[in-house]
């Protein structure tokens, strides 16, 4: 299990991805395009640069109640074995020979 302080830091970081508007980060709904330029959809999948520019900030009060839920989500994500789950639900129809010595 990770350190509780590190886990809390990760949860706050995740909340900046999920609730960017609450932290004043750019988001898909508030993006304004310049009329003189062709519209180019910004990539919001990686917000690390924007979060780094924001620096340290307090978690908004309205998000304090969501932090325990995000903590549980992050903890369960870390504990879930996605590959065995995928293999059980969607087994591969391709048989792969095990690597070993070849017999001639």
C-alpha positions in Angstrom: 0.0 0.0 0.0 1.3 3.5 -0.8 2.1 6.1 1.8 -1.1 7.9 2.9 0.3 11.3 2.1 1.3 10.1 -1.4 -2.1 8.6 -1.9 -3.8 11.9 -0.9 -1.5 13.8 -3.3 -2.5 11.4 -6.1 -6.2 11.8 -5.3 -5.9 15.6 -5.5 -4.0 15.3 -8.7 -6.7 13.0 -10.2 -9.4 15.6 -9.1 -7.6 18.2 -11.3 -8.1 15.9 -14.3 -11.8 15.2 -13.5 -12.8 18.7 -12.3 -10.6 21.1 -14.3 -13.1 24.0 -14.2 -13.1 24.0 -10.4 -9.4 24.6 -10.4 -9.4 27.2 -13.1 -7.7 24.9 -15.6 -8.7 25.0 -19.3 -11.5 22.6 -20.3 -13.4 21.4 -23.3 -16.5 23.4 -22.5 -14.9 26.7 -21.9 -12.4 26.7 -24.8 -12.8 29.7 -27.1 -11.4 29.7 -30.6 -10.0 32.7 -32.3 -12.1 33.8 -35.3 -9.1 34.5 -37.4 -7.6 31.0 -37.0 -8.9 27.6 -38.0 -10.2 25.7 -35.1 -7.9 23.0 -33.6 -9.3 20.8 -30.9 -7.0 21.0 -27.9 -5.7 17.8 -26.4 -7.1 17.6 -22.8 -5.9 14.0 -22.2 -2.6 15.2 -20.8 -3.0 18.1 -18.4 0.4 17.8 -16.7 1.7 21.0 -18.2 -1.4 23.0 -17.1 -1.3 21.5 -13.6 2.4 22.3 -13.3 1.7 25.9 -14.4 -1.1 26.1 -11.8 1.3 25.0 -9.0 0.1 24.2 -5.5 -3.5 25.3 -4.8 -6.1 24.5 -2.2 -8.8 22.0 -3.0 -12.1 23.8 -3.5 -14.6 23.3 -0.7 -17.2 21.8 -3.0 -14.8 19.1 -4.0 -13.8 18.0 -0.5 -16.7 15.5 -0.3 -15.6 13.8 -3.6 -12.0 13.1 -2.4 -12.9 10.0 -0.4 -14.7 8.6 -3.5 -11.8 9.4 -5.7 -9.5 7.7 -3.2 -11.6 4.6 -3.3 -11.6 4.7 -7.1 -7.8 5.1 -7.3 -7.2 2.4 -4.7 -9.5 -0.1 -6.5 -7.8 0.8 -9.9 -4.5 -0.1 -8.4 -5.8 -3.4 -7.0 -7.6 -4.6 -10.1 -5.8 -7.2 -12.3 -7.0 -5.9 -15.7 -5.1 -8.5 -17.8 -6.5 -11.6 -16.0 -9.9 -10.0 -16.1 -9.6 -9.3 -19.8 -8.4 -12.8 -20.5 -11.4 -14.3 -18.5 -14.0 -12.1 -20.2 -12.5 -11.9 -23.7 -10.4 -15.0 -24.2 -8.1 -15.0 -27.2 -9.0 -17.3 -30.0 -5.4 -17.3 -31.2 -3.3 -20.1 -29.7 0.3 -19.1 -29.0 3.0 -21.8 -28.8 4.9 -21.6 -25.6 8.6 -20.6 -26.0 10.9 -23.5 -25.5 13.4 -25.8 -27.2 12.3 -26.8 -30.7 12.4 -30.5 -31.4 13.4 -31.4 -35.0 
